[in-house]
Every structure is written in structure tokens, then in C-alpha cells.
Amino acid sequence: MTGRFDAVWRRSVKRALILGGLEAAAIAARAKIMPSARGCGAIFTLHHVRPPEGHPAEPNAHLDVTPEFLDGAIRRLKADGYEFLSLCDVAARMKLPGSASTKPFAAFTLDDGYRDNVEYALPVFERHGVPFTVFVAKGFATRTHGMWWETLAALLNVMAEIRFDFGAGEITLPLETGTDKLDAFDHFSRFIASGPETEQVAAIDALAARYGIDALAMTAQLTMDVEELRALSQHPLASLGAHTVSHRSIAQLDGQEARQEMLACRDWMEATFGTRPKTFAYPYGTANAVSERDKDLARELGFDLAVTTRPGTIGEALRDRMTALPRISLNGYYQVPRYVSALASGLPFALSAKPRIAGDGKLSPAGEVVG
């Protein structure tokens, strides 16, 4: 019981601290403290945009925002004077001298190609005339690769306990409560991070299959297929960016395999959709998932711009590091429009508050859910 209480306490304290930091930053932003922290603008990242699902435990809840929140975030940024740019236009804007003195920009990105991006997010973007970029992993669109974080969440929500060998013999994890399920998700996430990722993901997929959960069927259920992506690519507000083939941590791959992951996705997208993607998103995007080598690779492969999930605003100092740009996550735990203003101001990052809400949290043991 003590261990479970400690886990609940740690999560509660962490979120309370983040909320306190966001409230303070929102007040400071309204008072126009440190306006230089805003830089030229901000790139925002989302994953799911959909109504709440209401499962017993939501280990991926930080990846979910509601359409109402997205609408509120855009309205708030409009009120704050932001200009909305496509990601390709961000690259062009950053090449201009004195870009920090112009109207600040906001750009929206959505990772992984979830079908709800069209069902729920697109109408919001259309309502406001806001451009956006969807980052596509070839393996998801062609149904050759699963999404282990989705597979695992589904598995944990239908089991009362689970047995698994994490490398030192089988152990039993209780799954009776929501806290149990979140703790188990943390355990599996650390297993994924221990690598090699292909083998660890295969082990989770095999476990899920034993209980009737098909990882590839889940991918097909959740993400857009090739025809849906082709239709989306024709929309005047939408653009598609590359997100590798298998959605593995590139930094953990050798140079040849990392290059092939990026190149194969780029070339497949050009052949499939008729346009070579100019933007790229590193899977996971955290500090341990993206190396300097990978940023050089993105540049060599002709991407004008590549984004991480490390938090921050876009300043002129990044003009020469366009394949290593930060993004600000719109996190499902903090769906309050004034927090979007606070984050876009750059104050939480300039003051080194570092709220842990910018990574996608699928790998890093220090992430919002995984830690």
C-alpha cells in the first residue's frame, strides 16, 4: 500500500508544481515581464484531438486534448497578436533579418497521423483559417508497424493483472486500480527505453496478441491510411511532414539505419503524395532520442526544418539550427487557454522552470506519464 500511495503522491505533487509554475508564468506574461523570451514565435505540437474517452486509466492522457481546448488555444493566441504560419513558412520567416521584431508567429503540428486529426482538429483549424502540419510515419500509414504506447494502454485497461519478463524473469504486475495501471505503463516504458527498441516492441506486441489485442489492427483503427492522407494533403490548410518509417528513437540507431529511416520515409512520401516533404519530426523528440548526428542527417537529406519535442520558443539564435527546433506541447493535463499564452511567452523556459509537459512522453523515464 505504501508504494501505491507514494506513486499517487508523486504524481499529484508533480502536477501541482507544474500548475503553479504555469499560473505564475501566465501572470508574468500578462504583465509583459521579459518580453524578449517570446522570441520570434512558437511551434506547438499535438497528437490526439478528440473528446475524452473515459477509460479506467489513461497513461497517454497527456497526448489527448479536446477540440474545445484547441479552439480556445487558437482564440487566445489570436488575442495575443500571433500570426499563424505553416511550418514551411516558419523556415522562410526565420531566414529574414530582424524576424524577432515582426508579429510573433504560431505554428501547429500534429504527430503520428491520427484519424481524429481530421475528424475533430480539422474543423477547428478551418474555423480559424489556421494552417497545420501532420507528421506521417510510413509504417503507421501502411499498417506495417504498431504503436506500442497505444497497444499497451489498451492491454492494461482490460486486464486485472499481467505477467511479463522484463529481463530478469517473469514478474506479476497488479492492474486492479488506475494507479496500478499507470505504474505498469511506467514499467513497460522503461523496458522500451532499455532497447533495442525493435525487440522490446515485438515483445509487447506478442504479449498483447496473447490477450486478443492486435497491434497492427490498433494502428489501422487509430491512424489515417494512405488514401486518407492523400486527401488531407490536398487541403489548402494542411501539409504533411516526415516522421520516419518505424517511429524508433533515431539516436539509438547506427548511422546507416538512422539515415535509411529518414530517407525511406521522405522518398515514400514523395512517390505517394507527389511532393517531397520539407519538414521532419524526430520520433519522441527528447534529448536522448535526438543526437547531433541526426540533426546533421536531416539537413543533408534536404529538410528545411526539423522539430524536436524539447520545450522552448523560436529565437533568432536558432536561425542556423533549423533542424533542431523546439516545440511546445499542448498537454492533456493542462487544458487551459491562458497556459498557452504563458508557454508561448517563453517565460517558463527562460526562467528554467522546465515544466515537464513538452515531450511526448512515450520513452523518457522523466516524462510526464512515463516517469
C-alpha positions in Angstrom: 0.0 0.0 0.0 2.8 2.4 0.8 4.3 2.1 -2.7 1.0 2.8 -4.3 0.4 5.8 -2.0 3.9 7.2 -2.8 3.2 6.8 -6.6 -0.1 8.8 -6.3 1.6 11.4 -4.1 4.5 11.9 -6.5 2.1 12.3 -9.5 -0.1 14.8 -7.5 2.9 16.8 -6.3 4.4 16.9 -9.8 1.3 18.2 -11.4 0.6 20.7 -8.6 4.1 22.1 -9.1 3.6 22.4 -12.9 0.2 24.0 -12.4 1.8 26.5 -10.0 4.5 27.3 -12.5 2.1 27.8 -15.3 -0.1 30.1 -13.2 2.9 32.2 -12.3 4.1 32.3 -15.9 0.6 33.4 -17.0 0.6 36.3 -14.6 4.1 37.3 -15.6 3.2 37.1 -19.3 0.2 39.4 -18.8 2.5 41.9 -17.0 4.8 41.7 -20.1 7.8 40.6 -18.0 10.8 39.5 -20.1 9.1 40.1 -23.5 12.3 39.0 -25.2 11.7 35.4 -24.0 8.9 35.2 -26.6 11.5 35.3 -29.4 10.1 35.1 -33.0 7.2 32.7 -32.1 6.4 29.2 -31.1 5.7 25.8 -32.7 3.0 23.8 -30.9 2.7 20.0 -31.1 -0.4 17.8 -30.6 -1.2 14.2 -31.0 -4.9 13.2 -30.4 -7.6 15.8 -30.7 -10.9 14.2 -29.6 -13.5 14.1 -26.8 -12.5 12.4 -23.6 -12.7 8.6 -23.8 -13.2 7.7 -20.1 -11.1 4.6 -19.8 -10.2 3.4 -16.2 -6.6 4.6 -16.7 -5.3 6.9 -19.4 -1.5 6.5 -19.4 -1.4 8.5 -22.7 -3.7 11.3 -21.4 -1.0 13.9 -21.9 -1.3 13.1 -25.7 -5.0 14.0 -25.8 -6.6 17.4 -26.0 -10.2 18.2 -26.7 -11.4 20.2 -29.8 -12.8 22.8 -27.4 -9.4 23.3 -25.9 -7.7 23.6 -29.3 -10.3 26.2 -30.3 -9.7 28.1 -27.0 -5.9 28.0 -27.6 -6.2 29.4 -31.1 -8.5 32.2 -29.8 -6.1 33.0 -27.1 -3.1 33.3 -29.4 -5.2 35.4 -31.8 -6.0 37.8 -28.9 -2.3 37.9 -28.0 -1.5 39.1 -31.5 0.0 35.9 -33.0 0.2 35.3 -36.8 -0.5 31.7 -37.8 2.1 30.2 -40.2 2.6 26.9 -41.8 5.7 25.1 -40.8 7.3 25.7 -44.2 6.6 29.4 -43.8 8.3 29.3 -40.4 11.5 28.3 -42.2 11.1 31.2 -44.7 10.4 33.6 -41.9 13.4 32.7 -39.9 15.7 33.5 -42.9 14.5 37.1 -42.8 16.7 39.6 -40.9 15.0 41.1 -37.9 12.3 38.4 -37.7 12.0 38.9 -34.0 10.8 42.4 -34.4 7.8 41.4 -36.6 4.5 40.0 -35.4 5.1 36.8 -33.4 4.1 33.6 -35.2 2.4 30.4 -34.0 2.6 27.1 -36.0 0.6 23.9 -35.2 1.9 20.4 -35.8 0.3 17.0 -35.1 2.4 13.8 -34.8 1.7 10.3 -36.0 -1.3 10.9 -38.3 -4.2 10.0 -36.0 -7.6 9.9 -37.8 -9.1 12.2 -35.2 -6.8 15.0 -36.5 -9.2 15.2 -39.5 -12.5 14.4 -37.6 -12.0 16.8 -34.8 -9.0 19.1 -35.3 -9.5 20.0 -39.0 -12.9 21.7 -38.4 -11.2 23.9 -35.7 -8.4 24.8 -38.0 -10.9 25.6 -40.8 -13.0 27.7 -38.5 -10.0 30.0 -37.8 -8.1 29.6 -41.1 -5.1 28.2 -39.3 -2.6 26.1 -41.3 -1.1 22.9 -39.7 1.3 20.1 -40.4 0.7 16.4 -39.8 3.9 14.3 -39.4 3.5 10.9 -41.0 5.3 7.7 -40.1 5.3 5.4 -43.2 4.9 2.2 -41.0 1.7 3.6 -39.5 0.1 4.7 -42.8 0.9 1.4 -44.5 0.0 -0.7 -41.4 3.4 -2.4 -41.0 4.2 -1.1 -37.6 2.3 -0.8 -34.3 2.1 2.0 -31.8 3.4 0.3 -28.7 2.0 3.1 -26.3 -1.5 2.6 -27.7 -1.3 -1.2 -27.7 0.0 -1.2 -24.1 -2.7 1.2 -22.9 -5.4 -1.0 -24.4 -3.9 -4.1 -22.9 -3.6 -2.6 -19.4 -7.2 -1.4 -19.4 -8.7 -4.9 -20.0 -6.5 -6.9 -17.5 -6.7 -7.4 -13.7 -3.0 -8.4 -13.6 -0.3 -9.2 -16.1 2.9 -11.4 -16.1 5.9 -10.4 -18.2 9.6 -10.9 -18.3 11.4 -7.6 -18.2 14.8 -9.3 -18.5 15.2 -10.9 -15.1 12.5 -13.5 -15.1 8.7 -13.2 -15.2 7.0 -11.0 -12.6 3.4 -10.2 -11.9 2.1 -6.7 -12.1 -1.3 -5.9 -10.4 -3.7 -3.9 -12.5 -6.6 -3.6 -10.1 -6.6 0.2 -9.9 -6.0 3.1 -12.2 -2.7 3.8 -10.3 -1.7 0.1 -10.8 -2.2 0.5 -14.5 -0.2 3.8 -14.7 2.7 2.2 -12.7 2.7 -0.8 -15.0 2.8 1.5 -18.0 5.8 3.2 -16.4 7.5 -0.2 -16.0 6.9 -1.1 -19.7 8.1 2.3 -20.9 11.4 1.9 -19.1 11.6 -1.6 -20.7 11.2 0.1 -24.1 13.8 2.7 -23.4 16.3 0.0 -22.4 16.4 -1.1 -26.1 16.9 -2.4 -28.6 13.5 -0.9 -29.4 12.5 -3.3 -32.2 12.9 -6.3 -30.0 11.2 -4.6 -27.0 8.2 -3.5 -29.0 7.9 -7.0 -30.6 7.8 -8.5 -27.1 4.9 -6.1 -26.1 3.1 -6.9 -29.3 3.4 -10.6 -28.7 2.1 -10.1 -25.1 -0.9 -8.2 -26.4 -1.6 -10.8 -29.0 -1.9 -13.4 -26.2 -4.9 -11.4 -24.9 -6.5 -10.8 -28.2 -5.1 -7.3 -29.0 -3.7 -6.9 -32.5 -1.1 -4.1 -32.6 -1.4 -3.5 -36.3 -5.2 -3.5 -36.1 -5.0 -0.8 -33.5 -2.8 1.2 -35.8 -5.4 0.8 -38.6 -8.1 1.8 -36.2 -6.4 5.0 -34.9 -4.4 6.4 -37.8 -5.1 7.6 -41.4 -4.3 5.3 -44.2 -2.6 6.3 -47.5 -5.8 7.4 -49.2 -6.9 9.5 -46.2 -3.5 11.2 -46.0 -3.6 11.8 -49.8 -7.0 13.5 -49.4 -5.7 15.6 -46.5 -2.6 16.7 -48.4 -4.9 18.4 -50.9 -6.5 20.6 -48.2 -5.3 24.2 -48.5 -4.5 24.5 -44.8 -2.7 21.1 -44.4 0.8 19.9 -45.1 2.5 16.6 -44.5 5.9 16.2 -42.9 8.1 13.1 -42.5 8.3 11.1 -39.2 10.5 8.1 -40.2 9.3 4.6 -41.1 9.1 2.8 -37.8 8.9 5.6 -35.2 12.0 4.4 -33.4 14.4 6.6 -31.4 16.9 7.7 -34.2 19.7 8.4 -31.8 19.7 4.8 -30.7 20.3 3.6 -34.3 23.6 3.3 -36.1 24.3 6.0 -38.7 23.2 3.9 -41.7 20.0 2.7 -40.2 19.1 6.2 -38.9 19.7 7.7 -42.4 17.6 4.9 -44.0 14.7 5.6 -41.6 14.6 9.2 -42.6 15.3 8.8 -46.3 12.9 5.9 -46.9 10.0 7.9 -45.3 10.9 11.0 -47.3 11.1 9.1 -50.6 7.9 7.1 -50.0 6.0 10.3 -49.2 7.3 12.0 -52.4 6.3 8.9 -54.5 2.9 8.5 -52.7 1.7 12.1 -52.4 3.6 13.8 -55.2 5.6 16.3 -53.1 8.8 15.8 -51.3 8.3 16.7 -47.6 10.4 19.7 -46.5 9.8 19.2 -42.7 10.7 16.4 -40.4 9.8 15.5 -36.8 12.1 13.2 -34.8 10.2 10.3 -33.1 9.9 11.0 -29.4 12.0 14.1 -29.9 13.6 14.2 -26.4 17.2 14.9 -25.7 18.1 11.2 -25.5 16.2 10.4 -28.7 17.9 13.0 -31.0 21.6 13.4 -31.4 23.8 16.0 -33.2 24.3 13.4 -35.9 20.6 13.2 -36.5 20.3 17.0 -36.9 23.1 16.9 -39.5 21.4 14.0 -41.3 18.1 15.9 -41.5 20.0 18.8 -43.1 21.9 16.6 -45.5 18.6 14.9 -46.6 17.2 18.3 -47.7 14.7 19.0 -44.9 14.3 22.8 -44.5 13.2 22.4 -40.9 13.1 19.6 -38.3 11.5 19.7 -34.9 12.2 18.0 -31.5 9.9 17.9 -28.5 12.3 19.8 -26.3 10.4 22.8 -24.9 11.1 26.3 -26.0 10.2 29.2 -28.2 11.9 30.1 -31.5 14.5 32.8 -31.3 16.9 34.3 -33.9 19.7 32.3 -32.3 18.1 29.2 -33.9 18.4 30.5 -37.4 21.5 28.4 -38.0 19.9 25.3 -36.3 16.8 24.8 -38.3 16.9 21.1 -37.9 16.9 21.2 -34.1 13.9 23.4 -33.3 12.0 23.1 -30.1 8.2 22.7 -29.8 5.7 23.4 -27.1 3.3 20.5 -26.3 -0.4 21.3 -25.7 -0.7 18.7 -22.9 -3.9 17.0 -22.0 -3.3 17.6 -18.3 -3.2 21.4 -18.6 -6.0 22.3 -21.0 -6.4 26.0 -20.0 -6.0 28.6 -22.8 -4.1 31.1 -20.5 -1.5 28.4 -20.1 -0.9 28.5 -23.8 -0.2 32.2 -23.5 2.2 31.5 -20.7 4.1 28.9 -22.7 4.2 31.0 -25.8 5.7 33.8 -23.8 8.8 31.7 -23.3 8.9 32.6 -19.6 8.8 29.0 -18.2 11.8 28.1 -20.3 13.8 31.4 -19.9 13.4 31.1 -16.1 14.5 27.4 -16.3 11.2 26.3 -14.7 11.2 23.5 -17.2 7.6 22.1 -16.7 7.7 18.5 -18.0 5.0 19.0 -20.5 6.7 19.4 -23.8 7.9 15.8 -24.6 5.6 13.2 -26.0 6.4 11.0 -23.0 6.5 7.7 -24.9 10.1 6.9 -24.0 11.7 9.1 -21.4 11.5 7.9 -17.8 11.5 11.5 -16.9 8.4 12.3 -18.9 5.0 13.4 -17.7 3.5 9.9 -17.6 6.4 7.6 -18.0 8.4 8.9 -15.1 
